Amino acid sequence: MKAIGFKKSLPITEPDSFIEFELDTPTPTGHDLLVKISAISVNPVDFKIRVSAATNTVLDTPKIIGWDAVGAVEAVGDETSKFKVGDAVYYAGDLNRSGSNAEYQLVDERIVGFKPKNLSITEAAAVPLTGLTAWESLFDRIKVNTKTDKGKTVLILAGAGGVGSIAIQLAKKVAGLTVIATASRPESENWCKEMGADHVVNHYDLKTELEKIGHSQVDYILDFVNINAYWETIADIIKPQGHIVSITGSSDPLNLSLLKAKSVSFSWELMYTRSMFNTDDMDKQHEILNEIANLLDAGTLRTTLTTTLEGFTVDNLKKAHQMQESGKTIGKTVIQF
């Protein structure tokens, strides 16, 4: 099968930042599905791992990354029960396994969902990783109650990004929250409003912007951009007994004592936790993906696809990574095979 990977972490402009190569098609065992991939999307995690996974070494075998895919089940392992050959599926994969930048991939069925029926393969490929991250942030970390928490306020940092785009929709249309998103450009502000944000504020002067719209403090904050850059402001604008979730990690220790007086909760969210640690509730991601598919098919949610690149090629993968590295992408970029 054809695959695209890298042997050394290089700037995306370098000729060998991605290379095409051939390898044997794997055979599924246990809970694994063998999926013939038809479309993938690119996320910030892709370029972050590309630039860090082989910085001081040259790998013997190229590393295959990629954590969003849509395809058809080609074969199943002997312990599978959720899917059969021919099923159309979508998923975000496992950080510790070979990725989706290949014609075929092995993936554990417990983190795979049925592709939304009413979406094209490219529209569906835009959703899994960001959908899971946004869902887990709201419903697994904060544990938003769709009946008793309606109307509460959530501030979404980086509302026009991949995760922010689906988080706005879930927070507004499923959880019934009052959604405030950050954006700094007219096009990203308009996109957030399209996704369903009640308010869009400029992140450069967050406290003042929130005061202008009558929400000087908020119940929940979802950080999808840079927790260090906003930490003191976040601690100031979160309501007593509120909840903060971050997906971005921190290069420096966070001063959690700033949250003590308000009894504020703080959670990290990593979509890969369940698959990395083979948690007891690993198949919850199968359930979440199926629920998101139902919401997409019903029209409650919409795809966040904005750019489609035609052809599984080194050039297209480089182009998609360059777009991610710019930090200015809106929605999601998909490569159709």
Short mmCIF file of the C-alpha atoms (twelve columns), coordinates in Angstrom:
data_MODEL
# 
_entry.id   MODEL 
# 
loop_
_atom_site.group_PDB 
_atom_site.id 
_atom_site.type_symbol 
_atom_site.label_atom_id 
_atom_site.label_alt_id 
_atom_site.label_comp_id 
_atom_site.label_asym_id 
_atom_site.label_seq_id 
_atom_site.Cartn_x 
_atom_site.Cartn_y 
_atom_site.Cartn_z 
_atom_site.pdbx_PDB_model_num 
ATOM 1   C CA . MET A 1   0.000   0.000   0.000  1 
ATOM 2   C CA . LYS A 2   0.987   3.611   -0.496 1 
ATOM 3   C CA . ALA A 3   1.833   5.723   2.553  1 
ATOM 4   C CA . ILE A 4   3.287   9.162   3.220  1 
ATOM 5   C CA . GLY A 5   5.532   9.800   6.207  1 
ATOM 6   C CA . PHE A 6   8.857   11.241  7.320  1 
ATOM 7   C CA . LYS A 7   12.211  10.005  8.607  1 
ATOM 8   C CA . LYS A 8   13.337  13.278  10.133 1 
ATOM 9   C CA . SER A 9   11.565  16.302  11.579 1 
ATOM 10  C CA . LEU A 10  12.092  19.030  8.998  1 
ATOM 11  C CA . PRO A 11  10.503  22.380  8.116  1 
ATOM 12  C CA . ILE A 12  7.550   21.751  5.818  1 
ATOM 13  C CA . THR A 13  9.329   23.633  3.012  1 
ATOM 14  C CA . GLU A 14  12.098  21.001  2.910  1 
ATOM 15  C CA . PRO A 15  11.796  18.405  0.084  1 
ATOM 16  C CA . ASP A 16  11.902  15.440  2.487  1 
ATOM 17  C CA . SER A 17  9.565   16.844  5.148  1 
ATOM 18  C CA . PHE A 18  7.197   14.225  3.740  1 
ATOM 19  C CA . ILE A 19  8.105   11.251  1.557  1 
ATOM 20  C CA . GLU A 20  5.971   8.712   -0.294 1 
ATOM 21  C CA . PHE A 21  6.766   5.007   0.137  1 
ATOM 22  C CA . GLU A 22  5.266   1.536   -0.110 1 
ATOM 23  C CA . LEU A 23  4.719   -1.036  2.629  1 
ATOM 24  C CA . ASP A 24  2.708   -4.196  3.193  1 
ATOM 25  C CA . THR A 25  -0.994  -3.834  3.920  1 
ATOM 26  C CA . PRO A 26  -1.493  -4.881  7.577  1 
ATOM 27  C CA . THR A 27  -3.774  -7.686  8.772  1 
ATOM 28  C CA . PRO A 28  -6.336  -7.018  11.511 1 
ATOM 29  C CA . THR A 29  -6.422  -9.097  14.704 1 
ATOM 30  C CA . GLY A 30  -8.320  -8.749  17.977 1 
ATOM 31  C CA . HIS A 31  -10.504 -5.611  18.093 1 
ATOM 32  C CA . ASP A 32  -8.908  -4.086  14.991 1 
ATOM 33  C CA . LEU A 33  -10.555 -3.086  11.747 1 
ATOM 34  C CA . LEU A 34  -8.628  -2.738  8.504  1 
ATOM 35  C CA . VAL A 35  -9.982  0.405   6.878  1 
ATOM 36  C CA . LYS A 36  -9.474  1.426   3.248  1 
ATOM 37  C CA . ILE A 37  -9.199  5.197   3.617  1 
ATOM 38  C CA . SER A 38  -10.982 7.603   1.281  1 
ATOM 39  C CA . ALA A 39  -10.405 10.968  3.008  1 
ATOM 40  C CA . ILE A 40  -8.393  12.439  5.876  1 
ATOM 41  C CA . SER A 41  -8.252  15.787  7.624  1 
ATOM 42  C CA . VAL A 42  -5.282  17.593  9.123  1 
ATOM 43  C CA . ASN A 43  -5.168  18.974  12.675 1 
ATOM 44  C CA . PRO A 44  -2.643  21.018  14.685 1 
ATOM 45  C CA . VAL A 45  -1.473  17.813  16.395 1 
ATOM 46  C CA . ASP A 46  -0.257  16.572  12.989 1 
ATOM 47  C CA . PHE A 47  2.305   19.307  12.439 1 
ATOM 48  C CA . LYS A 48  3.260   19.435  16.131 1 
ATOM 49  C CA . ILE A 49  4.245   15.767  16.031 1 
ATOM 50  C CA . ARG A 50  5.874   16.113  12.612 1 
ATOM 51  C CA . VAL A 51  8.239   18.797  13.921 1 
ATOM 52  C CA . SER A 52  9.051   16.996  17.185 1 
ATOM 53  C CA . ALA A 53  9.007   13.221  16.639 1 
ATOM 54  C CA . ALA A 54  12.402  12.903  14.915 1 
ATOM 55  C CA . THR A 55  14.352  16.053  15.703 1 
ATOM 56  C CA . ASN A 56  17.773  14.579  16.484 1 
ATOM 57  C CA . THR A 57  17.583  11.325  14.597 1 
ATOM 58  C CA . VAL A 58  16.827  9.733   11.263 1 
ATOM 59  C CA . LEU A 59  14.220  6.992   11.564 1 
ATOM 60  C CA . ASP A 60  14.862  3.627   9.922  1 
ATOM 61  C CA . THR A 61  11.218  3.396   8.870  1 
ATOM 62  C CA . PRO A 62  9.205   6.487   7.961  1 
ATOM 63  C CA . LYS A 63  6.723   7.570   10.627 1 
ATOM 64  C CA . ILE A 64  3.097   7.710   9.452  1 
ATOM 65  C CA . ILE A 65  0.990   10.335  11.209 1 
ATOM 66  C CA . GLY A 66  -2.598  11.517  10.717 1 
ATOM 67  C CA . TRP A 67  -5.571  11.307  13.103 1 
ATOM 68  C CA . ASP A 68  -8.769  11.768  11.164 1 
ATOM 69  C CA . ALA A 69  -10.128 9.417   8.530  1 
ATOM 70  C CA . VAL A 70  -13.187 8.239   6.652  1 
ATOM 71  C CA . GLY A 71  -13.217 4.927   4.831  1 
ATOM 72  C CA . ALA A 72  -14.711 1.478   4.428  1 
ATOM 73  C CA . VAL A 73  -14.043 -1.612  6.524  1 
ATOM 74  C CA . GLU A 74  -11.959 -4.000  4.419  1 
ATOM 75  C CA . ALA A 75  -11.394 -6.747  7.015  1 
ATOM 76  C CA . VAL A 76  -12.034 -7.331  10.730 1 
ATOM 77  C CA . GLY A 77  -10.141 -8.912  13.628 1 
ATOM 78  C CA . ASP A 78  -11.331 -12.029 15.440 1 
ATOM 79  C CA . GLU A 79  -12.653 -10.123 18.499 1 
ATOM 80  C CA . THR A 80  -14.669 -7.474  16.676 1 
ATOM 81  C CA . SER A 81  -18.434 -7.163  17.074 1 
ATOM 82  C CA . LYS A 82  -19.446 -3.619  16.122 1 
ATOM 83  C CA . PHE A 83  -18.719 -3.547  12.366 1 
ATOM 84  C CA . LYS A 84  -18.718 -5.755  9.294  1 
ATOM 85  C CA . VAL A 85  -16.833 -5.634  5.997  1 
ATOM 86  C CA . GLY A 86  -18.153 -2.843  3.799  1 
ATOM 87  C CA . ASP A 87  -19.315 -0.538  6.598  1 
ATOM 88  C CA . ALA A 88  -18.559 3.154   6.076  1 
ATOM 89  C CA . VAL A 89  -16.750 4.479   9.141  1 
ATOM 90  C CA . TYR A 90  -15.064 7.569   10.549 1 
ATOM 91  C CA . TYR A 91  -12.631 7.975   13.429 1 
ATOM 92  C CA . ALA A 92  -9.733  9.944   14.925 1 
ATOM 93  C CA . GLY A 93  -7.412  7.045   15.696 1 
ATOM 94  C CA . ASP A 94  -4.786  6.398   18.342 1 
ATOM 95  C CA . LEU A 95  -1.764  8.601   19.015 1 
ATOM 96  C CA . ASN A 96  0.440   5.563   19.671 1 
ATOM 97  C CA . ARG A 97  -0.290  3.745   16.419 1 
ATOM 98  C CA . SER A 98  0.444   4.215   12.741 1 
ATOM 99  C CA . GLY A 99  -1.702  7.055   11.403 1 
ATOM 100 C CA . SER A 100 -4.162  7.731   8.613  1 
ATOM 101 C CA . ASN A 101 -1.729  9.123   6.030  1 
ATOM 102 C CA . ALA A 102 -1.880  5.819   4.176  1 
ATOM 103 C CA . GLU A 103 -4.191  3.880   1.885  1 
ATOM 104 C CA . TYR A 104 -5.062  1.382   4.649  1 
ATOM 105 C CA . GLN A 105 -5.004  1.624   8.437  1 
ATOM 106 C CA . LEU A 106 -5.609  -0.605  11.443 1 
ATOM 107 C CA . VAL A 107 -7.835  0.969   14.087 1 
ATOM 108 C CA . ASP A 108 -9.526  -0.404  17.203 1 
ATOM 109 C CA . GLU A 109 -13.280 -0.649  16.600 1 
ATOM 110 C CA . ARG A 110 -13.990 0.766   20.064 1 
ATOM 111 C CA . ILE A 111 -12.860 4.228   18.909 1 
ATOM 112 C CA . VAL A 112 -14.622 4.080   15.522 1 
ATOM 113 C CA . GLY A 113 -18.092 5.337   14.574 1 
ATOM 114 C CA . PHE A 114 -20.404 4.796   11.624 1 
ATOM 115 C CA . LYS A 115 -19.918 7.574   9.056  1 
ATOM 116 C CA . PRO A 116 -22.797 10.090  9.001  1 
ATOM 117 C CA . LYS A 117 -25.085 8.913   6.199  1 
ATOM 118 C CA . ASN A 118 -26.054 12.350  4.916  1 
ATOM 119 C CA . LEU A 119 -22.513 13.728  4.681  1 
ATOM 120 C CA . SER A 120 -20.007 13.276  1.884  1 
ATOM 121 C CA . ILE A 121 -16.732 11.575  2.746  1 
ATOM 122 C CA . THR A 122 -14.946 14.930  2.862  1 
ATOM 123 C CA . GLU A 123 -17.613 16.525  5.072  1 
ATOM 124 C CA . ALA A 124 -17.404 13.574  7.465  1 
ATOM 125 C CA . ALA A 125 -13.593 13.505  7.545  1 
ATOM 126 C CA . ALA A 126 -13.575 17.008  9.034  1 
ATOM 127 C CA . VAL A 127 -15.374 15.935  12.197 1 
ATOM 128 C CA . PRO A 128 -13.967 13.039  14.298 1 
ATOM 129 C CA . LEU A 129 -10.999 14.471  16.233 1 
ATOM 130 C CA . THR A 130 -12.517 17.886  16.814 1 
ATOM 131 C CA . GLY A 131 -15.952 16.434  17.520 1 
ATOM 132 C CA . LEU A 132 -14.604 14.051  20.148 1 
ATOM 133 C CA . THR A 133 -12.468 16.771  21.740 1 
ATOM 134 C CA . ALA A 134 -15.335 19.241  21.950 1 
ATOM 135 C CA . TRP A 135 -17.809 16.615  23.214 1 
ATOM 136 C CA . GLU A 136 -15.448 15.328  25.887 1 
ATOM 137 C CA . SER A 137 -14.606 18.881  26.981 1 
ATOM 138 C CA . LEU A 138 -18.270 19.744  27.540 1 
ATOM 139 C CA . PHE A 139 -19.834 16.489  28.642 1 
ATOM 140 C CA . ASP A 140 -17.004 14.392  30.132 1 
ATOM 141 C CA . ARG A 141 -14.837 17.079  31.764 1 
ATOM 142 C CA . ILE A 142 -17.306 19.831  32.720 1 
ATOM 143 C CA . LYS A 143 -20.190 17.345  32.778 1 
ATOM 144 C CA . VAL A 144 -22.646 19.898  31.424 1 
ATOM 145 C CA . ASN A 145 -26.226 18.875  32.154 1 
ATOM 146 C CA . THR A 146 -28.431 19.615  29.142 1 
ATOM 147 C CA . LYS A 147 -31.471 20.146  31.417 1 
ATOM 148 C CA . THR A 148 -30.201 22.023  34.467 1 
ATOM 149 C CA . ASP A 149 -27.334 24.003  32.904 1 
ATOM 150 C CA . LYS A 150 -29.255 25.584  30.022 1 
ATOM 151 C CA . GLY A 151 -28.518 29.271  29.636 1 
ATOM 152 C CA . LYS A 152 -25.216 29.187  31.484 1 
ATOM 153 C CA . THR A 153 -22.341 30.970  29.762 1 
ATOM 154 C CA . VAL A 154 -19.367 29.340  28.056 1 
ATOM 155 C CA . LEU A 155 -16.397 31.246  26.654 1 
ATOM 156 C CA . ILE A 156 -14.693 29.416  23.778 1 
ATOM 157 C CA . LEU A 157 -11.160 30.626  23.052 1 
ATOM 158 C CA . ALA A 158 -10.337 30.284  19.317 1 
ATOM 159 C CA . GLY A 159 -13.918 29.813  18.170 1 
ATOM 160 C CA . ALA A 160 -13.119 29.637  14.453 1 
ATOM 161 C CA . GLY A 161 -10.577 26.816  14.735 1 
ATOM 162 C CA . GLY A 162 -11.352 23.165  14.163 1 
ATOM 163 C CA . VAL A 163 -12.316 22.315  17.746 1 
ATOM 164 C CA . GLY A 164 -13.917 25.689  18.410 1 
ATOM 165 C CA . SER A 165 -16.147 25.369  15.335 1 
ATOM 166 C CA . ILE A 166 -17.778 22.158  16.557 1 
ATOM 167 C CA . ALA A 167 -17.683 23.179  20.233 1 
ATOM 168 C CA . ILE A 168 -19.780 26.273  19.462 1 
ATOM 169 C CA . GLN A 169 -22.406 24.062  17.840 1 
ATOM 170 C CA . LEU A 170 -22.468 21.465  20.621 1 
ATOM 171 C CA . ALA A 171 -22.576 24.112  23.338 1 
ATOM 172 C CA . LYS A 172 -25.409 26.032  21.675 1 
ATOM 173 C CA . LYS A 173 -27.510 23.411  19.932 1 
ATOM 174 C CA . VAL A 174 -27.067 20.406  22.218 1 
ATOM 175 C CA . ALA A 175 -26.212 21.838  25.656 1 
ATOM 176 C CA . GLY A 176 -28.315 25.000  25.332 1 
ATOM 177 C CA . LEU A 177 -25.588 27.280  26.677 1 
ATOM 178 C CA . THR A 178 -25.051 30.970  25.987 1 
ATOM 179 C CA . VAL A 179 -21.962 30.851  23.757 1 
ATOM 180 C CA . ILE A 180 -19.275 33.522  23.631 1 
ATOM 181 C CA . ALA A 181 -16.461 32.850  21.143 1 
ATOM 182 C CA . THR A 182 -13.211 34.716  20.526 1 
ATOM 183 C CA . ALA A 183 -12.094 35.846  17.068 1 
ATOM 184 C CA . SER A 184 -10.005 38.748  15.793 1 
ATOM 185 C CA . ARG A 185 -10.671 38.885  12.029 1 
ATOM 186 C CA . PRO A 186 -13.937 39.693  10.235 1 
ATOM 187 C CA . GLU A 187 -13.938 36.317  8.464  1 
ATOM 188 C CA . SER A 188 -13.364 34.341  11.665 1 
ATOM 189 C CA . GLU A 189 -15.951 36.428  13.523 1 
ATOM 190 C CA . ASN A 190 -18.517 35.717  10.812 1 
ATOM 191 C CA . TRP A 191 -17.681 32.007  10.899 1 
ATOM 192 C CA . CYS A 192 -18.263 31.847  14.675 1 
ATOM 193 C CA . LYS A 193 -21.661 33.485  14.207 1 
ATOM 194 C CA . GLU A 194 -22.493 30.983  11.452 1 
ATOM 195 C CA . MET A 195 -21.667 28.159  13.861 1 
ATOM 196 C CA . GLY A 196 -24.157 29.597  16.358 1 
ATOM 197 C CA . ALA A 197 -22.203 31.826  18.762 1 
ATOM 198 C CA . ASP A 198 -24.399 34.309  20.629 1 
ATOM 199 C CA . HIS A 199 -21.507 36.736  21.004 1 
ATOM 200 C CA . VAL A 200 -18.076 37.064  19.395 1 
ATOM 201 C CA . VAL A 201 -15.374 39.035  21.213 1 
ATOM 202 C CA . ASN A 202 -11.815 40.025  20.355 1 
ATOM 203 C CA . HIS A 203 -9.283  38.034  22.341 1 
ATOM 204 C CA . TYR A 204 -6.764  40.897  22.461 1 
ATOM 205 C CA . ASP A 205 -8.666  42.640  25.294 1 
ATOM 206 C CA . LEU A 206 -10.809 39.865  26.636 1 
ATOM 207 C CA . LYS A 207 -11.909 41.345  29.964 1 
ATOM 208 C CA . THR A 208 -13.038 44.640  28.449 1 
ATOM 209 C CA . GLU A 209 -14.748 42.885  25.544 1 
ATOM 210 C CA . LEU A 210 -16.739 40.678  27.920 1 
ATOM 211 C CA . GLU A 211 -17.801 43.664  29.996 1 
ATOM 212 C CA . LYS A 212 -19.100 45.347  26.821 1 
ATOM 213 C CA . ILE A 213 -21.530 42.481  26.171 1 
ATOM 214 C CA . GLY A 214 -22.667 42.294  29.796 1 
ATOM 215 C CA . HIS A 215 -20.835 39.091  30.727 1 
ATOM 216 C CA . SER A 216 -17.917 40.193  32.897 1 
ATOM 217 C CA . GLN A 217 -17.729 36.624  34.263 1 
ATOM 218 C CA . VAL A 218 -18.620 33.263  32.687 1 
ATOM 219 C CA . ASP A 219 -19.586 29.845  34.020 1 
ATOM 220 C CA . TYR A 220 -17.299 27.798  31.783 1 
ATOM 221 C CA . ILE A 221 -14.183 28.428  29.713 1 
ATOM 222 C CA . LEU A 222 -12.876 26.174  26.935 1 
ATOM 223 C CA . ASP A 223 -9.277  26.961  25.970 1 
ATOM 224 C CA . PHE A 224 -8.462  25.820  22.453 1 
ATOM 225 C CA . VAL A 225 -5.537  28.169  21.798 1 
ATOM 226 C CA . ASN A 226 -2.931  28.900  24.538 1 
ATOM 227 C CA . ILE A 227 -3.620  28.457  28.251 1 
ATOM 228 C CA . ASN A 228 -0.435  30.281  29.330 1 
ATOM 229 C CA . ALA A 229 -1.260  33.441  27.409 1 
ATOM 230 C CA . TYR A 230 -4.657  33.797  29.080 1 
ATOM 231 C CA . TRP A 231 -4.239  32.200  32.487 1 
ATOM 232 C CA . GLU A 232 -4.449  35.266  34.753 1 
ATOM 233 C CA . THR A 233 -7.322  36.698  32.717 1 
ATOM 234 C CA . ILE A 234 -9.121  33.350  32.789 1 
ATOM 235 C CA . ALA A 235 -8.756  33.150  36.564 1 
ATOM 236 C CA . ASP A 236 -10.257 36.644  36.796 1 
ATOM 237 C CA . ILE A 237 -13.253 36.138  34.489 1 
ATOM 238 C CA . ILE A 238 -14.355 32.661  35.569 1 
ATOM 239 C CA . LYS A 239 -17.336 32.660  37.928 1 
ATOM 240 C CA . PRO A 240 -17.081 31.200  41.435 1 
ATOM 241 C CA . GLN A 241 -17.512 27.411  41.212 1 
ATOM 242 C CA . GLY A 242 -16.983 27.581  37.463 1 
ATOM 243 C CA . HIS A 243 -15.043 25.114  35.345 1 
ATOM 244 C CA . ILE A 244 -12.101 25.614  32.962 1 
ATOM 245 C CA . VAL A 245 -11.006 23.044  30.357 1 
ATOM 246 C CA . SER A 246 -7.833  23.287  28.274 1 
ATOM 247 C CA . ILE A 247 -6.601  21.141  25.397 1 
ATOM 248 C CA . THR A 248 -3.411  23.108  24.713 1 
ATOM 249 C CA . GLY A 249 -0.947  21.954  27.360 1 
ATOM 250 C CA . SER A 250 1.387   24.275  29.218 1 
ATOM 251 C CA . SER A 251 5.089   24.948  28.786 1 
ATOM 252 C CA . ASP A 252 5.183   26.457  32.296 1 
ATOM 253 C CA . PRO A 253 3.449   25.405  35.516 1 
ATOM 254 C CA . LEU A 254 0.006   26.958  35.959 1 
ATOM 255 C CA . ASN A 255 -0.659  28.825  39.180 1 
ATOM 256 C CA . LEU A 256 -3.729  26.870  40.286 1 
ATOM 257 C CA . SER A 257 -3.867  28.828  43.542 1 
ATOM 258 C CA . LEU A 258 -5.489  31.639  41.534 1 
ATOM 259 C CA . LEU A 259 -8.591  29.429  41.373 1 
ATOM 260 C CA . LYS A 260 -8.748  28.482  45.057 1 
ATOM 261 C CA . ALA A 261 -10.828 31.336  46.475 1 
ATOM 262 C CA . LYS A 262 -13.519 30.765  43.856 1 
ATOM 263 C CA . SER A 263 -13.460 26.948  44.185 1 
ATOM 264 C CA . VAL A 264 -13.011 26.734  40.423 1 
ATOM 265 C CA . SER A 265 -12.446 23.351  38.760 1 
ATOM 266 C CA . PHE A 266 -9.751  22.864  36.119 1 
ATOM 267 C CA . SER A 267 -9.479  19.941  33.701 1 
ATOM 268 C CA . TRP A 268 -7.162  18.916  30.918 1 
ATOM 269 C CA . GLU A 269 -8.739  17.311  27.877 1 
ATOM 270 C CA . LEU A 270 -6.856  14.951  25.593 1 
ATOM 271 C CA . MET A 271 -8.960  13.037  23.106 1 
ATOM 272 C CA . TYR A 272 -6.345  10.264  22.990 1 
ATOM 273 C CA . THR A 273 -6.485  9.397   26.702 1 
ATOM 274 C CA . ARG A 274 -8.961  6.557   26.287 1 
ATOM 275 C CA . SER A 275 -7.027  4.831   23.490 1 
ATOM 276 C CA . MET A 276 -3.548  5.544   24.920 1 
ATOM 277 C CA . PHE A 277 -4.379  3.936   28.253 1 
ATOM 278 C CA . ASN A 278 -6.936  1.393   27.044 1 
ATOM 279 C CA . THR A 279 -9.383  2.714   29.625 1 
ATOM 280 C CA . ASP A 280 -12.355 0.694   30.828 1 
ATOM 281 C CA . ASP A 281 -14.667 3.085   28.987 1 
ATOM 282 C CA . MET A 282 -12.669 3.132   25.750 1 
ATOM 283 C CA . ASP A 283 -15.742 2.287   23.673 1 
ATOM 284 C CA . LYS A 284 -17.359 5.535   24.855 1 
ATOM 285 C CA . GLN A 285 -15.689 7.122   21.820 1 
ATOM 286 C CA . HIS A 286 -17.568 4.686   19.572 1 
ATOM 287 C CA . GLU A 287 -20.786 5.899   21.220 1 
ATOM 288 C CA . ILE A 288 -19.859 9.601   20.988 1 
ATOM 289 C CA . LEU A 289 -18.972 9.356   17.307 1 
ATOM 290 C CA . ASN A 290 -22.285 7.613   16.597 1 
ATOM 291 C CA . GLU A 291 -24.196 10.285  18.533 1 
ATOM 292 C CA . ILE A 292 -22.386 13.063  16.641 1 
ATOM 293 C CA . ALA A 293 -23.201 11.262  13.374 1 
ATOM 294 C CA . ASN A 294 -26.882 11.198  14.344 1 
ATOM 295 C CA . LEU A 295 -26.796 14.930  15.137 1 
ATOM 296 C CA . LEU A 296 -25.113 15.648  11.784 1 
ATOM 297 C CA . ASP A 297 -27.615 13.515  9.889  1 
ATOM 298 C CA . ALA A 298 -30.495 15.282  11.656 1 
ATOM 299 C CA . GLY A 299 -29.098 18.692  10.724 1 
ATOM 300 C CA . THR A 300 -28.592 19.715  14.351 1 
ATOM 301 C CA . LEU A 301 -24.852 19.958  13.704 1 
ATOM 302 C CA . ARG A 302 -23.090 20.833  10.456 1 
ATOM 303 C CA . THR A 303 -19.708 19.864  9.124  1 
ATOM 304 C CA . THR A 304 -16.847 22.288  9.733  1 
ATOM 305 C CA . LEU A 305 -15.174 21.521  6.397  1 
ATOM 306 C CA . THR A 306 -13.865 24.661  4.671  1 
ATOM 307 C CA . THR A 307 -11.083 23.442  2.327  1 
ATOM 308 C CA . THR A 308 -10.796 20.257  0.243  1 
ATOM 309 C CA . LEU A 309 -7.551  19.195  -1.447 1 
ATOM 310 C CA . GLU A 310 -7.976  16.569  -4.176 1 
ATOM 311 C CA . GLY A 311 -5.490  13.685  -4.166 1 
ATOM 312 C CA . PHE A 312 -3.449  11.823  -1.561 1 
ATOM 313 C CA . THR A 313 -0.073  13.317  -2.464 1 
ATOM 314 C CA . VAL A 314 3.023   14.664  -0.753 1 
ATOM 315 C CA . ASP A 315 2.284   18.112  -2.150 1 
ATOM 316 C CA . ASN A 316 -1.232  18.192  -0.745 1 
ATOM 317 C CA . LEU A 317 -0.094  16.970  2.664  1 
ATOM 318 C CA . LYS A 318 2.575   19.680  2.729  1 
ATOM 319 C CA . LYS A 319 0.006   22.280  1.719  1 
ATOM 320 C CA . ALA A 320 -2.360  21.174  4.495  1 
ATOM 321 C CA . HIS A 321 0.434   21.337  7.077  1 
ATOM 322 C CA . GLN A 322 1.458   24.798  5.913  1 
ATOM 323 C CA . MET A 323 -2.125  25.932  6.397  1 
ATOM 324 C CA . GLN A 324 -2.210  24.541  9.929  1 
ATOM 325 C CA . GLU A 325 1.134   26.090  10.823 1 
ATOM 326 C CA . SER A 326 -0.108  29.515  9.741  1 
ATOM 327 C CA . GLY A 327 -2.496  29.570  12.700 1 
ATOM 328 C CA . LYS A 328 -5.084  31.305  10.532 1 
ATOM 329 C CA . THR A 329 -7.168  28.433  9.245  1 
ATOM 330 C CA . ILE A 330 -10.921 28.553  9.728  1 
ATOM 331 C CA . GLY A 331 -12.758 25.249  10.173 1 
ATOM 332 C CA . LYS A 332 -11.115 22.131  8.764  1 
ATOM 333 C CA . THR A 333 -8.937  21.134  5.803  1 
ATOM 334 C CA . VAL A 334 -9.575  17.717  4.216  1 
ATOM 335 C CA . ILE A 335 -7.622  15.677  1.673  1 
ATOM 336 C CA . GLN A 336 -9.735  13.404  -0.546 1 
ATOM 337 C CA . PHE A 337 -7.929  10.321  -1.828 1 
# 
